[in-house]
């Protein structure tokens, strides 16, 4: 019998997990727009807006490694439930401050820093939990569906945010985001999961070191994370310079919207492809898919019409989502479950580490050596990062597994 491409949704545990995450992602997609509107209503200061948005990102990076340790040592569902309940309360408090017209900037900064900390604990646990909610043969389908949900929220999030801001105001939009975490927590609480395997008692530092050893022991893991980190930094440079260029008479907000929408379409197409595609060498295909990743940087360096950027957005949106789906599935299959959240935390940490640097340096470097020269440097770095991945035998030859790796050694199970 031919397998249904949406078969992962037929499994109760993944269906619950997916539903909660879809609702939560939609709430998350609303938040940046609602916060931006709220801060600008409050003070009108772009500097204040930057502080509030950065407050969410910095703790996310700082606490990721700790989140990975807790997600491997404790039941992952418990870690995620705690993070969801905390973020529900944080966004509810933010909404209450805005709706009561008593909010101050420092309060919003503190609350968003706490929300970012919750996300730092949630994300590594989520990567480790996914294989526990779906059968091994449908793991890639599950990751593809999760990727598609991100693409869908890229469409729906801004539209819903705009509707809420215009009709009821940003405070209610933040309240809805808080409620979305409640839905996620409810779905997580109803999951029936395998027993959690407790790690041997040892110090936090030892747990962190063991995770590092698992991360560093696989050339294909650390090489890809380093390459992605450099690529994300260069893409951040493009993001800043493209936004400025488009705003200053090259298409305006309509062009920027078109680029974002077409990128989301590419991501959805990649997710649909990954539902059926089962490559024997997944990382080889994933690396080939991101070969065009420097194309929007090159187009902007050449100052071609903005419509060309829309075409590149489709290609890069497709390639990035296909890469992410195959990458996450490969991690889940090849890394022992007992270490998976810590390895995922190092992945998240490395991938995000250089992004703020790219955002901060883009304008400074472009002012010093010119926009086109800055972009050509970024394109070369991007292409070199992809070439390094493709040149690695451990990436090209890694085989797909039908079953995730099992933990080594006897360990005492406890209920998740």
N, C-alpha and C positions, 0 to 999 in steps of 0.2 A: 504493500500500500504506500502510495506517495505521501510523504510527510507534509503537513500543512505548514506554510511559512510562518504563520502566527501561532504555531503550536505551543510556544512558551506561555501564552496567555491562557491556555487551557489548564495549566497547572495552578492550583489554588494559591499556593504560597507566593509564586511570582506575580500572579494577578493582583493580589493584595499589595505586595511591595511596589509594583509598577504604578498602581492607582494612587497610592499615597505620594510617591515621588512625582508623578505627573502634576498633581494638585499643588504640591509644594514648589515645584519648578515654576509653575504659572505665577504663584505668589511672589517668588523671587524675581521674576521678570518684571513685575509691577514696581517693586521697591525702588530701584535706582531713579526711575522717573518721578515717583511720588516724593522721594526724599529731595531730589533736586528742586522740584516745585516748592516744597515746603520751606527749604532753606532760603531760596530766593525770595519767597514771600516774607520770610522772617527778617532777613537782613539785606537782601539784594546783593550780597557779596560773593563774588566768584571764589575768593580765597576761602571763605567759610564753607562753601560747597565742596571745594577740594579737600578740606580738612575732614568733613563728615564722610565723604566717600572713601578717602584713604583710611579712615579709622576702621572701616570694615575689612580692608585688604591686609593691612600690616599684621594684625593678630592672626589672621588666617595663615600667613606664611610662618610666623614665629612659633605657633603652637602645633603645626602639622605633625612634627616628629613625636611630640608627646601624645598626640591623638592616635598615632599609629601604634605606640606601645600599649596604651590603654585598650585599643580595639583588639589586639592580640591577647592581652592578659585577661580581660574581662569578656563576658558574653557580648558579642557585637550588637545584638538587638538592644541590650540594656544601654550601651553607650549611645546608640542612635536615638533611643527613646528619651534619654536624659537631655541630649542636645536639642531634640525637637521641642520638648516641653519648655526648656530654657529659652529657646528662640521665640516660641509662642508668647511667653511672658514678656520678653524684651520688646517685641514688636507691638504687643498690646500696650505696654507702658509708653512707647514712642507715640502710638496713636492717641493715647489719653492726653499726653502733653500737648499734642498738636490740636486736638479737638477742644481742649480747655483753654487754648490760646495762652498757655503759660510756659511753653517750651523755650529753653535757652540753648545756645549753640553747644556749650560744653556738655550739657545733658545729652544732646543728640550724639555727640562724639563718643561719650562714654558708652551709651547704649549700643551704638553700632560696633564699637570695639568688642563688646561682649557678644554680639551676634556673630561677628567674624570668628571669635574664639570657639563658639559652638559649632560653626561650620568646619573648623579645623579638626574637631573631634569626630564630626559626622562623616566626612568624606572618606578617610581611610577605612572606617568601619563599613561603609557602604560597599566599597570594592570587595572587601572580605566576605560580606554577607551575601552578595548576589549568587555565588555558586551554591549556597546553602538553600536557595529558594527555587531552584530549577534543576532538572535532570541534566547530566553532563552533556548529552548530545544536543541539547537546546541552549547551551550557555552562550554561544555566539548570537543566536536569535535574541536572547534576553538582552545582551549588550547592545545589539542593533536597535531594538525597540526603545531602550533607554536613550540612545543617541537620537532617535527620531523624535522622542518626546521633547528633547532640548530644542530641536529644530522647530517643532510646532509652537513651543512657547516663545520663540523668537518672533513668530508672527503675531500670536495672540497677546503676548505681554504688553508691548507698547500700545496696542489698540485699547486693551482693557484699562491700562493706566490712564490714557488720555480721556476715556469715557468717565472713569471714576473721578479724576481731577476736575473735570468740567462740571459734572453733575453733583457730586457730594463732597469733593475736596480731598486733598492728599492724606488727611488724617484717617478717613475711612478706608482709603487704599492700603495704608499700613495695617489697619485693623484686619483687613481681608488677608493680608500676608500672614499675620499672626494666626488667623483661623486656619490657613493652609497648613501650617506646622502642626496644628491640632489634628487635622485629617491624617497627615502622615503618621503621627504618633498613634492614632487609633488603629490604622492599618498595621503598623508594626506590632502593636500589642496583640493582634489577632493571629499572628503567624505561629505555625507549628513547625519548629526547626529541629534539626539534629542536635544531639548533646554537644555543648561546648567542651572542648578539650583544654583543660587547665594546664598552663605551663608550669614547669618546676619553679619553686620560689627562688627569686634572686632579685638583685637591686634593679632600680629603674635604669641606671647607667649600663648595666650588663644587658638588659633587654634591648636597649638602644644599640649597643655594640653588636649584639647578635643579629639584629635587623640589618645593620650596616654590612656585616659579613655576608649575609644572604644577598644583599643588593650588589655588593662589589664582586661577589664570586661569579657572577654571570656577565660576561663581557657585553652581550647584547643588551642587557638591562641598563648598565651605567652609560654605555656609549649612546644609546638612544636618548636617555634622559639629558645628557650633556648637550647633544645635538638639538634636541627640542628646546632646551633652555636658551641656547643661542638663537634659534629660529624665532622663538617667542619675543626675544629682545628686539630682533630686527623687525618683526611684525609690529611691535609697539612703536618703533620709529616711523614705520609707514603710516600707522593709524593717526599719529599726531600730524604729520606733514600732509597726508591726504585730506584730513578734515579741514586744515587751514586752507589748502589749495582749492578744494571744492567750495568752501564757504566764500572765498574771495573771487567770485565771478566765474566759477567753472561748474555750474550745475546747481549749486545751492542745496537746500534741504531736500529737494526732490531727488537729486542725484544720489545723495547720501542714503536716503530711504531705499532707493532702487538697489543700490549695492548691498545693503543689509538684507533686503527681501530675497534677492537672487542668491545670495550666499546661503540663506536658510533653505531655499529650494534645493540647492546643491547638496546640502546636508541631508535633507529628507530623501533625496534620490540615492545617496550613499547608504543610508539606513535600509532602504528597501532592497538595495543590491546585496547588502550583507546578510539579509534574512535568508537568502538562498545560497550565497557563495560560500564554499567550504574549501579554501585553498590549502594545498598540501604544505606549502611554505608561506605561512601567513605574513611574516614580517618582511619577506621579500616583496610580496604584493603591496603591503602597506607602504613600504619605502618608495616603490615605483609610483604609487598614487600621489605622493607629495613632491614628486620631481618638479611640477609646475608652481610650487609654493612661492617662488620669487617673481612670478609673472606680474602681479599687481605692482610690485616695487619697481620693476623695469619699466612698466607702462607709465608710471608716475614720473620716473626719472627722465623719460623721453617726452614728457608732457603731452601725451596723446590725448584725444578727446575723452571726456569722462565716460562716455558710453563704452569705451574699451575696458574700463575698469569693471563694468557690470559683467562683461563676458568672463574676465578673469575671476570675478567673485564666484561665478557658477562652478568653475573648475576647482578653485581652491576650497570652496565650501564642500564639494564632493570629496576631494582628496583628504582633507583634514578629518572629516567624519569617518571615512572608511579606515583611515590610519588609526584613529582613536578606538574604533570598535575592535579591530584586529589586535591592536596592542593590548587593550584591557583583557580581552579573551585569552591572549597568549600568557600574560602575567598570571591570570587565575588558573590556567592549566599547568604551568611549569613551576610556579613557586609553591612550596609547601604551605598548606592552609594555616598552620600555626604561625607562620612568619608573613603571611600575605599582606596584612594591614600595615605592618612596619615597612615592608618593601614599597607598598603603595604610597605611604607617607613620604618616603624618600623621593619617590617619583613626583608626587605633587609638589614637594618642597623644591626640588631641582627645577621642575618645569616653570614654576612661578617666580623663582628667585630673581631672575634677570629682567622680568617685565617692568617693574617700577624704574629700574635703571634706564631702560630704553625710553620710557615715557619722559623721564626727567632730562635726558641728554639730547633728545631729538631736536628740540628747538635751539639749544645752545650750539650743538655741532653744526646744524644747518646755517645758523647765523654766522658761524666762523668760516666755513668752507663752501657754503652754498647748498641749496636743496638737492640739486641733481647729483652732486658729488657724494653727498651723504647717502642718498638712496642707492647709488651704484655700489658703495661700500657695503651697505646692508644687503644688497642682492648677492654680492660675492660671498659674504658670510653665510647667507641662507643656502646657496648652492653648495658651498663647501661642506656645510653640515649634513646635507642630504647625501652628498658624495661619500662622506666618511661612513655613513650608515651602510650604503650599498657596497662599499669596499670591504666590509667586515664579513668574513666567512661565517661567523657565529650568527649573524643576522640572515644571510642568504640561505643558509642550510638548515636553520631551525625547523623542525617538523611539527606539524599539528598533532596534538594529543587528543584522544577520545575521552580520557579521564583526567581530572586534576591530580596533581601530586599529593601523596599521602604523607602525613607527619611521620617522622622517624622516632622510634622509641616508645615505650609504654608510658602513657600519661593518664591521669585520673579524670574521667569525664564528669562534668557537672551540668545541670540543666541550664539551657539558654533561655 
